[in-house]
Amino acid sequence: MTDNQTIQPAPLDVRPVKRPIWQRISVVWLVPVLALVVSLGVAYSSYANQGTLIEISFENASGVTADETVIKYRDVTVGRVEKVEFAEGLTDVLVHVRVDKTVAPYLDDDAQFWVVRPDVSVRGITGLDTVLGGVYIDGSWDTEADVAQYEFVGLESPPQTRVGQRGTVVSLRASDGSALSQGAPILHKGITVGNLGTPQLSFNGNDVIVDAFIQSPYDQRITSNTRFWDTSGFSLRLGAGGVSLDVNSIASLIEGGIAFDTVVSGGAPVRDSQVFDLFFDEGTARSSLFSSPTQNAEVLNIDVLFDSSVRGLSAGSEVRFQGIRIGTVTDLSAFVVTDQQEQAVRLRTNLAIEPSRLGLGPDATPEDALAFLDGLVADGLRARMITGNILSGSLQVELVQVATAPPAVLTRDADGKGIIPTTKSEITDVAATAEDVLERINDLPIEELMSGAISMMDSFERLANDEDLRAVPSSVSALLDEARNLVGGEDIQAVPADLRAAVSEMRDTIAGLNTVITGANDAEIVQSLAATIETANTAVANIEEATRNLPAITARIEDLTDKLFAIEIEGMVDAATQTLNSIDVLIGSDATADLPASLSAALDEVRLFLSEVRAGGAIENVNSALASASAAAQAVETSVEGLPALSARASRLVSETEAVIQSYGERSRFSAETLGTLRDIQSAADAVTNLARTIQRNPSSLLTGR
Amino acid sequence: MAGSGTASPLITAREAGLVACQRCGRVHDRATAVCVRCGGGLRSRDDTSTQRVWAWLIAGIIAFIPANIYPMLLTNTLVEHSESTIIEGVFELIHHGSFGIATIVFVASIVIPLGKFMAVAYLAISVQRRSALNQHQRHRLFEVVEFIGRWSMIDVFVVAILSALVQLDSLATINPGIAAFSFALSVVFTMLSAQSFDARLIWDADRKSPQ
């Protein structure tokens, strides 16, 4: 090994040449340098792009969470909440929001922020996305970068109008705010063109003022001739044209709504926040356009102090000047006046007078009107209450010139409000007149009248209790019973049936004869038969006639009975009424002193009359009725008298026919049948004869039924 | 040289005048410049190794910072939008009671990368200075670091799979955050760093100092 080592060359001491440092450094170092540069670049850019921190204070920040709640502008996220904390004293909630750098310069003093929460109302559902995604803060600001601010006060509810939204805001003046709610729609020809702001009491507390925002371009429709009215609820009108029910949109039904229209052109353009009156309904609004062209003008508020009761006067009552409506009563209140150490309660009535209606021209201001009234008061203008409606008793305030009035001036109260002096009121009271009438009725001698009536009733009762009088109806009814029995007697009733049977038998016979004749075909037989038939026909006609009379007779009897019934009762009642009348006359006569004597005389007369009725009148009437009944029976008799002749002719016919048939052939079956038939006819005729004889013999059986 | 050779029972290839091809493994004489089998360059020691290790290591550390600051997962569901970094994710898992998963995530995403940084840095320093660990232990450490490197991508894989699967439009979407990208970069850089380390230097360290 050692030999080898000596042979081998000495080991090379190879040392790498020292290269310059830039050659020794590996290229790999570029990687960390690049990474560092990139990291630093990213860090710088994220720092540089970090948004501006703003602070919004809310009274209620429910649902706002740090790092989660975003802030949106036109539905685009422009920032995120970083921190939620309380302000000092726990008054407000401070929300720190990191807003994008690009947006921050626009956040100037007109920026508005509010928390968007789900809202379910009649108009629809908004903010539904916040139910799942949580609330977010919405912002609204214009597109002009002004002096940027970093502290804002958030709104509790979404603003009525977005900043930068074009449109016009007008103020509506209403007497009552119950139908107005924030956000209620404003309709124009049925289209929602805007919405209402929050109703607020006016400065003086008399009216309700609500801002109404009308979007562009609909706001061009508004001029000084525009009228606004309330469309909430529905209206039901009953008129000559039937029932008309007006319902606007369901939303306005529940939430209330305002509609407007401009019917008359030529109105002046409106300025922002111009005041318009809100009318109760469409009709009033439209009519006001013609009756009061300056409805929306400023009014003069002036007071009247009445010392008498103002019952019947109410807010809305008319104020008239020389009969012309110039304004309305807006308020009534009691008011203590201290006058020379004496306190008196006056009733302060506030009048709203429209200056233009005083004839001062359309541009007249309230000051002009006040000066004008000042002059008139010096000349004797006074306020008084007059009756507006007699039935309802409502009053109006009238300004009237009183020539004899003591001198007075238009005084001013502490607020500089004018006070018009008063004069005696003219109130027509319908209640007082009615009271007068009642008093007169009260004075009428009703009690005396009653006692007279009672005594009359007593005497009437005495009369009615008289037994003779009582007996009359029973005897009449007995009589009627008898008449009914007579008519209902079986014999009378049987007559028509017998007759009918006879006639039918006769017809059968004739029919049989006809067959015989057709079968025989013999000239002589035919001739004689024809004659026979003619005779039989005549007989039948006679019988028919007689029979036709019978129902008439019966009807007459019934008629008679009816009459009897009617006449008697009526007569009796008439007589009784007459009696009563005479009693009445007797009682009502002036000769009350002779009452007992006259009464007894009257009773005598009554008694006499009744006895007469008993003795003659009624009985006689019945008798005459019976007589007429017997006369009727006589008529029946005569009518039936034709019957024997008829039967005689019939029997002659039978014998003739018999002879004919006998000559024809005795033993034939035909002749036997014919014979039977003819015998039947004979027996029928006999029966008729019997009946006729019975009636002839005993006509009264018709009446008695026996 | 002879003294040092007797001090250790081990003899290095360099001491034996040999050099192995790093590509195919064929042993050549030290003077050979090019491998006769595969044509690869033959170097007994890579003198740029240490600085490449450091360069990749620094790059990996730089990439590791945003990986922990920025969100790993961007989760958008119908109700909420959430971003979570690695640490936040771990705490969230603990909050929900999934301690096992939290541990896995924490170990894979925080402990192992940090441990790798420290291990590689230690190795790089130890070849230049005297070390408390002997050469065998350091060599084992190097092997562990290299082996574990490929498993560090678990986080990135999870994010990649989730964001590929959960794309249900507005209902729910998951997107990888910046951290996922940085974390992947960090892992790659660290692996490169470990690869750049020339393990043969470990064996030289103790011999240099007496020279």
Interface residues (C-beta under 8 A of the other chain):
Chain A: L12 P16 R24 I25 S26 V28 W29 V31 P32 L34 A35 L36 S39 V42 E68 L132 G133 G134
Chain B: A31 D47 T48 Q51 R52 A55 W56 I58 A59 I62 A63 I65 P66 L78 V79 E80 H81 L185 F189 S196
